Structures are given as C-alpha cells and as structure tokens.
Amino acid sequence: MVSTIAINTPIRINVKIDPFSRPLIKILRLTMYKNLNSVNAPRPLPIGYDIEPWSVDRMREYGFVLKQAYSYTTDLVVYPELNSFEGSQSMVEEWTDLDGFLDSASFLVTKNNEPVAMILSTRTPASVFGQIFVVAVSPRYRRLGIGRHLVQRVLVRFQDIGLKHATLFLNSSNRRAFKFFYNVGFNVDGKAIYK
C-alpha cells in the first residue's frame, strides 16, 4: 500500500510513502562558493527601507519573514516546518544557537517597521569560510535589490573579519535561488543528495 501526501502549496508537490519501508526523498543539494578576494560594496537599499543588525529581541520578525518567503516553494519538501510561523521561528532559533553564528553578519530589513527581508550567517570555528544560512525576502518585496544588498553586505562583513571564502547550500530545484546567487558571483562547488 502506498500513500500520497500532497503539500498544500500553489505548486502541487506529491510525496509517495510506502508504510512498509523507510520514506526516502532524494533531492540534489548544491554547494555554492565564492572567493572573497574581490567583493562589491552593496548598493543602497531603496528609499524607505531600513536595515538593522541581528537582535534576539526581533527573533519573531525573522521567523515571520522566513515563513513569508518560503511558504510556497519546493524547499518545503526538505523543510516542511517552513510552512508554519512556529516552525519558521524554531528554525531561526536553531540556526542562531549554532556555535559559529555571526550576529555581526546577520540582518533584518524593514519598511515602516514591518519586517520584509533577512539574512543569517555563520562561520566554522578556526575556518576561513563564512556560510550564508538563509536569505529570505517576502514575495511582495522581491526584485527591488534587497536580497542582493543583504548578500553583498554580508560578503563585505565576512571580508572585514578576515574570512577568505563564502559558501552556501541550496536545493537544486530552487532555480530562482540558484540564478540569484550565480548572478552575485557564486559558483557551484559540489553536489550531494538529501535522503
């Protein structure tokens, strides 16, 4: 007997599960890499937008942006918790609890004090690598240069603290994210399979 689970999004995603075997979802995961020898300074944010450094007091706002940005994406197959505010906020808490979390390279963008975008980053201890964990821009605020501003700001920050390389991981089915990071100067460095 095989059951089908439909993830409730505008893009229908069906996952078949055989109750007599371990569920297996195979998704290609890309590692992207950028050398920090030459990093462009970020262009200014559009007028009316503000940026603020990481603050634990604004964790709810980070979770809100994460939920808004990922609610209707294929990434829900890997991270189904992103389909709820509670799950999104829990992921923000987990990421910011990591040993290498860089609060000095994590930011929230607001417009009229409403959260619209965020970025979280980390580094491996004793490493020259900075890692972008997540960039999220609420759908109605995309294509304004906000995501690019956040990534470039973080890359400059990585360079300022002495890191030599930036890396990130993404689901290969997220073509929009791949194109975005490629246009910011990242290249594919490796591939792996999520199971």
DRENPA-857312 format. One record per residue (C-alpha): x, y, z. Coordinates in steps of 0.02 Angstrom, whole numbers, plus 32768, in hexadecimal, padded with zeros to 4 digits. Example, Ala and Ser with C-alpha at 12.3 -4.5 7.8 and 13.67 -1.06 7.14 Angstrom:
@x 8267 y 7F1F z 8186 .
@x 82AC y 7FCB z 8165 .
This chain:
@x 8000 y 8000 z 8000 .
@x 8045 y 80A9 z 7FCF .
@x 8004 y 814D z 8016 .
@x 8015 y 81F6 z 7FC4 .
@x 802E y 8295 z 8027 .
@x 800A y 8339 z 7FCE .
@x 8063 y 83CF z 8014 .
@x 7FE6 y 845E z 800E .
@x 8036 y 84E1 z 7F9F .
@x 8007 y 8531 z 7EF9 .
@x 808B y 84BC z 7EAE .
@x 8048 y 840D z 7ED2 .
@x 80CE y 839E z 7F1D .
@x 80A4 y 82E6 z 7F34 .
@x 8110 y 8275 z 7F9E .
@x 80EB y 81BA z 7F96 .
@x 8106 y 815A z 8037 .
@x 810B y 809D z 8047 .
@x 80DC y 8074 z 80FC .
@x 8145 y 7FD4 z 80F6 .
@x 81E7 y 802B z 80CC .
@x 8244 y 80C3 z 8107 .
@x 8206 y 815F z 80A9 .
@x 828D y 819D z 8035 .
@x 8292 y 8247 z 7FE6 .
@x 8325 y 8267 z 7F76 .
@x 834C y 831B z 7F4F .
@x 83E8 y 835E z 7EFF .
@x 843E y 83DB z 7F6F .
@x 84BB y 8455 z 7F25 .
@x 854E y 84A2 z 7F80 .
@x 8576 y 854F z 7F3D .
@x 8618 y 85AA z 7F5D .
@x 8661 y 8658 z 7F48 .
@x 8713 y 8694 z 7F62 .
@x 8714 y 8736 z 7FC6 .
@x 87AC y 8784 z 7F71 .
@x 873C y 87FF z 7F15 .
@x 8697 y 882E z 7F63 .
@x 8627 y 88BB z 7F28 .
@x 85E2 y 8935 z 7FA8 .
@x 8524 y 8926 z 7FB2 .
@x 84B9 y 89A1 z 7F53 .
@x 8449 y 8A07 z 7FC7 .
@x 83A1 y 89C0 z 7FF8 .
@x 830A y 8A11 z 7FA5 .
@x 82CA y 8AAF z 7FF8 .
@x 825C y 8A8B z 808E .
@x 82B2 y 89E7 z 80BE .
@x 831C y 89D4 z 815A .
@x 8399 y 8950 z 818D .
@x 83C5 y 891C z 823C .
@x 8443 y 88A0 z 8284 .
@x 840D y 87FC z 82D4 .
@x 83AF y 880E z 8378 .
@x 8364 y 877F z 83DB .
@x 82D6 y 87F8 z 8405 .
@x 82A1 y 87F4 z 834C .
@x 82A4 y 8736 z 8339 .
@x 81E8 y 8731 z 8318 .
@x 8201 y 87A6 z 8284 .
@x 8288 y 8735 z 823B .
@x 8210 y 86A1 z 824A .
@x 8185 y 8706 z 81F8 .
@x 81F2 y 8731 z 8161 .
@x 822F y 867D z 8152 .
@x 817D y 863B z 814F .
@x 8145 y 86BE z 80CF .
@x 81D9 y 869C z 805D .
@x 81D2 y 85DE z 805C .
@x 8119 y 85B4 z 806E .
@x 80FD y 8587 z 7FB8 .
@x 81A4 y 8540 z 7F82 .
@x 81E7 y 8495 z 7F57 .
@x 825A y 84A4 z 7FF0 .
@x 81C6 y 846A z 8059 .
@x 81EF y 83B7 z 8025 .
@x 8292 y 83C4 z 8088 .
@x 8257 y 843F z 810D .
@x 819A y 8427 z 8127 .
@x 81A4 y 848D z 81C7 .
@x 81B8 y 852A z 815C .
@x 80FE y 851E z 8133 .
@x 80D0 y 855D z 81E1 .
@x 8102 y 85F5 z 8246 .
@x 8130 y 858A z 82DC .
@x 819D y 8517 z 8273 .
@x 81F2 y 85AA z 821E .
@x 8216 y 85FF z 82C4 .
@x 8259 y 855B z 830A .
@x 82D3 y 854E z 8277 .
@x 8310 y 8600 z 8296 .
@x 832C y 85D2 z 834C .
@x 838E y 8534 z 831B .
@x 83FC y 8590 z 829E .
@x 8423 y 861F z 8314 .
@x 844F y 85A3 z 839E .
@x 84DE y 8559 z 8339 .
@x 858E y 8573 z 837C .
@x 85C9 y 85D2 z 82E3 .
@x 8530 y 8644 z 82D0 .
@x 8568 y 86F0 z 8296 .
@x 84F3 y 8770 z 82E1 .
@x 8562 y 87F6 z 8294 .
@x 853C y 87AF z 81E6 .
@x 8481 y 8793 z 81FB .
@x 8401 y 8819 z 81D5 .
@x 8348 y 8845 z 81CC .
@x 82FF y 88BE z 814C .
@x 8260 y 891D z 8176 .
@x 81EB y 8998 z 8120 .
@x 8184 y 8A03 z 8196 .
@x 81BE y 898D z 8220 .
@x 8171 y 88F7 z 81C4 .
@x 81F0 y 886A z 81AA .
@x 8209 y 8846 z 80F0 .
@x 82B1 y 87EC z 80DF .
@x 833A y 8797 z 8144 .
@x 83DF y 873D z 8139 .
@x 8436 y 86CA z 81B6 .
@x 84EA y 8692 z 81AB .
@x 856B y 862D z 8208 .
@x 8620 y 85F6 z 8201 .
@x 8677 y 8555 z 8229 .
@x 86EA y 856E z 82C0 .
@x 87A1 y 857D z 828E .
@x 876A y 8587 z 81D8 .
@x 877E y 8607 z 814E .
@x 86CD y 85E1 z 8111 .
@x 8632 y 8649 z 8132 .
@x 858D y 85F5 z 810D .
@x 84EA y 8646 z 80DD .
@x 8464 y 85DD z 8131 .
@x 83CB y 8633 z 80EB .
@x 8397 y 86CB z 8088 .
@x 82DD y 86ED z 808B .
@x 827C y 877A z 8039 .
@x 81BE y 8781 z 8048 .
@x 8172 y 8765 z 7F9B .
@x 8127 y 8813 z 7F84 .
@x 81D1 y 8864 z 7FA5 .
@x 8236 y 8800 z 7F27 .
@x 828D y 8847 z 7E8E .
@x 82B9 y 88E8 z 7EEA .
@x 836F y 88BB z 7F0B .
@x 8353 y 8895 z 7FC4 .
@x 8394 y 87E1 z 7FBD .
@x 842D y 8817 z 7F5A .
@x 844E y 88A2 z 7FD8 .
@x 8447 y 8826 z 8068 .
@x 84BC y 87A9 z 8016 .
@x 853A y 882D z 7FE3 .
@x 8535 y 887A z 8090 .
@x 8559 y 87D0 z 80DE .
@x 85E6 y 87AD z 8063 .
@x 8637 y 8853 z 8090 .
@x 8621 y 8828 z 8148 .
@x 8671 y 877C z 812D .
@x 8705 y 87D2 z 80DA .
@x 8712 y 8852 z 8168 .
@x 8722 y 87CA z 81EC .
@x 87A9 y 8770 z 8189 .
@x 8748 y 86E5 z 8133 .
@x 8789 y 86B1 z 8087 .
@x 86F5 y 8652 z 803D .
@x 8638 y 8650 z 8044 .
@x 85CE y 85B6 z 802E .
@x 8517 y 8582 z 8031 .
@x 84AA y 84EB z 800E .
@x 8409 y 84E9 z 7FAB .
@x 8387 y 8474 z 7F66 .
@x 83AC y 845F z 7EAB .
@x 82F3 y 846B z 7E81 .
@x 82F4 y 851E z 7EC1 .
@x 832A y 8567 z 7E1A .
@x 8301 y 8619 z 7E4C .
@x 837B y 860E z 7EDF .
@x 8400 y 85BC z 7E72 .
@x 83F3 y 8647 z 7DF0 .
@x 83F6 y 86CD z 7E77 .
@x 8494 y 868C z 7ECB .
@x 84E9 y 866B z 7E24 .
@x 84C9 y 8721 z 7DF3 .
@x 8516 y 875A z 7E98 .
@x 85B6 y 86FB z 7E6D .
@x 85A0 y 864E z 7EBA .
@x 85CD y 85B0 z 7E59 .
@x 859D y 84FB z 7E75 .
@x 8623 y 84A5 z 7EDB .
@x 85D4 y 83FC z 7EFD .
@x 8536 y 8393 z 7EFE .
@x 84E9 y 831E z 7F7C .
@x 8447 y 82BE z 7F92 .
@x 83CF y 82E0 z 8021 .
@x 8382 y 823F z 8061 .
